[in-house]
Amino acid sequence: MKVLLIEDEKPASTRLQKLLHEVAADIEVLDVLDSIESSIEWLKNHPMPTLIFMDIQLADGSSFTIFKKVKVDCPVIFITAYDEYAIDAFKVNSIDYLLKPVKKHDLETAIHKFRNLHFSYTNDQIQELQLDKQKQFKDRFIIKLGNKIKQIVIDDIAYFFSRDKLSFICDKEGKNYPIDLSLDKLEILINPEIFFRVNRQIITHHQAIKDIQTSIKSRIILTLEPPTQIEALISSERSSLFKKWIKKE
């Protein structure tokens, strides 16, 4: 679950991240934003997250302004120190409304509610999931190389990576091929039992992992084969998820 936090109080955002990882191991915090301006900019230039946690009163005004400036095609859980905005919150994409300081039980209830509701939002990831329910995961990709077309079967792929806003396939021989899909889209199309999203720039096949090392703050560093110039660093927030994946739990 890819989550965006919009909160201008550092202690509050830090505490919320800690609680989120305690109540839901599959949560990945994409970013933490602290203003209306930065939130609008982020939402205009990134794929829509699965869920947004949003403080109502930000340093530069009310977060309801965000909905007037940019289309938000995902559910929102509002978090605030005031209860006077509840009606306004439910006029937009709100599925819950939590008061500060957020209690762990209330957060668990809100996430449980989110998981059990069925939404009709139109962000790309949800659409892809709905369309592919009856399909198998991709077993090959078709790559255009000038006037030529090349098939790359899934078992020949070591990892996918992004660089300079472009996506590539690296095969087991170390050859790179451009692919016209973002890593977010690719993540939906490939089998999560054999591929793992390391970070924003790499999705690796389990057979491409040559070495695993723990680092500071519970982070994990992977050595991939063929070698990659991009650091295959797994954040502390995703390290437990990786350990379960690699153990096939």
HELIX and SHEET records of a PDB file:
HELIX    1   1 LYS A   10  VAL A   23  1                                  14    
HELIX    2   2 ILE A   36  ASN A   45  1                                  10    
HELIX    3   3 PHE A   64  LYS A   69  1                                   6    
HELIX    4   4 ALA A   86  ALA A   89  1                                   4    
HELIX    5   5 LYS A  104  ASN A  116  1                                  13    
HELIX    6   6 ASP A  124  LEU A  131  1                                   8    
HELIX    7   7 ILE A  154  ASP A  156  5                                   3    
HELIX    8   8 LEU A  183  LEU A  189  1                                   7    
HELIX    9   9 HIS A  206  ALA A  208  5                                   3    
HELIX   10  10 ILE A  216  SER A  218  5                                   3    
HELIX   11  11 SER A  236  ILE A  246  1                                  11    
SHEET    1   A 5 GLU A  28  LEU A  33  0                                        
SHEET    2   A 5 LYS A   2  ILE A   6  1                                        
SHEET    3   A 5 LEU A  51  ASP A  55  1                                        
SHEET    4   A 5 VAL A  76  THR A  80  1                                        
SHEET    5   A 5 SER A  94  LEU A  99  1                                        
SHEET    1   B 2 GLN A  57  LEU A  58  0                                        
SHEET    2   B 2 GLY A  61  SER A  62 -1                                        
SHEET    1   C 2 ARG A 140  LEU A 145  0                                        
SHEET    2   C 2 LYS A 148  VAL A 153 -1                                        
SHEET    1   D 5 ASN A 176  ILE A 179  0                                        
SHEET    2   D 5 LEU A 166  ASP A 171 -1                                        
SHEET    3   D 5 ILE A 157  ARG A 163 -1                                        
SHEET    4   D 5 ILE A 202  HIS A 205 -1                                        
SHEET    5   D 5 PHE A 195  ARG A 197 -1                                        
SHEET    1   E 3 ILE A 209  THR A 214  0                                        
SHEET    2   E 3 ILE A 220  LEU A 224 -1                                        
SHEET    3   E 3 ALA A 232  ILE A 234 -1                                        
END                                                                             
